[in-house]
Amino acid sequence: MSNSQSSTTKLHLTAGIVRGTETAGVCRFLGIPYARPPFDERRFRLPEAVLPWDGERDATQFGATAPQSPYPGAIGELLPSVAIAGDDILTANVWTPTEADSLPVMVWFHGGALERGTPALSAYDGSAFARDGVVFVSIAYRLGSEGFSVLDGAPRNLGLADAAAGLRWVHDEIERFGGDPNRITIVGESAGGAIVGALLSRPDTVKLVAGAAIESAPLVADSAPRAGRVTRALAKRLGLPATRDAFAQVSAESLVEVRGQQSAGGSPLGGAPGFALAIDPDTLPVSPHQALVDVKIPLLIGTNTDEYRLWFPPAALDAITTLKLQLGRLALRVSSRAMKLYRAAWPHATTGELLGQVATDVLLRKAAIAIADKRSANTFVYEFAWQSPVRELKAAHSIEIGFVFDQLQAADSVRIAGTDSPQALADRMHADWVRFVRTGDPGWPDYRAQRTTQVYDTTTTTTSLRRAAALDSLRAPKAR
């Protein structure tokens, strides 16, 4: 059989038999339900265990995508999604070597601002991890109003509860795929990284995890009243109370449509509030930015140099005047002293670029570095700095994903990184993530040594934290 040919492979799970495919030494099982469809009487309820099935279940296609709408405008052109119809949205996907036995496990949670995304994107293909001796799993979870509404009569953080149920499923079933349940590393980017941080903040799920990697994630959870702003605004548009019973009478598609109307024209610095994780005694007792300080497992954490360039296209950056910079600084609660340090750190930046760098640090980088500064050991910090030539994105939010997955030729990767992105950088970054999943050490010194940071660029270097004075001048992150 040639490497391009596929054959059928079967596996006995607790709930029944799944039928996947085997190609070039990698077995792939897609769309395996870990919980029942969260619709009808199960809407706005905690996930329920999947029911056993008779016969063989087809596991050759991804499960249905959670209700959502595509990104609008320029971001939608760069980050198009995949729409798969159906109710079975709480599914897991597994890539594993053909002869796997007690291998380390990587569990991936996708990003998308808690209201978009799917494991079915081409850049999330786990083949390269399986090729390199890691059992790779991706988990789908409820999004938007279905997953993160704050409603009277409904549990908080249902999408997080899904992720927790998916992680428990991995722990219980992964030996059947050749994985070691005691060597599970959870990894996520953007909102997926926030999910990872939240899983580490829960006593029931942190004990299932041996390591974690968090890429470009907001890690400060909100109070329930603040996280509920988007739900209250939706309820007002619908003319309904913000209760489980009322929202359950509105179709998931209608909630997505009204949310799209509500969020039109918004940005990370303004507009309608977005979905957020809510601090809650039952589902998220403490904000991740606090909990991660004391979690005694290896943590790989980092951001991209120019995160903001995905959110602000060049024309929007060019339109930011000195007055708008000052207004943005006040909105972000950044002092004038801090702005002087940012100007010194970015002497050639335009006014728009300067505001973008401040926004990147306030929204993402400050919390990550504050966590690293407070942890005692086993912390590995990176910065992804390679500059994409596409639409002046540079090292924007999410561009590192194709390099981590060694999937530079995937359509999703090409769309944001171009056709000539350096394979040598993907080789290096992917190998470091594999090493971290295997050993808990990605291959560079612990951050505590000298605020050590791995900088991924055309030439990868290890250095002290870059632009430290500017970053240290920002307010310490705190839950709101």
Summary of the structure (lengths in Angstrom):
residues: 480
radius of gyration: 21.5
end to end distance: 58.1
largest distance: 67.0
contacts: 1726
relative contact order: 0.11
helix: 38%
strand: 19%
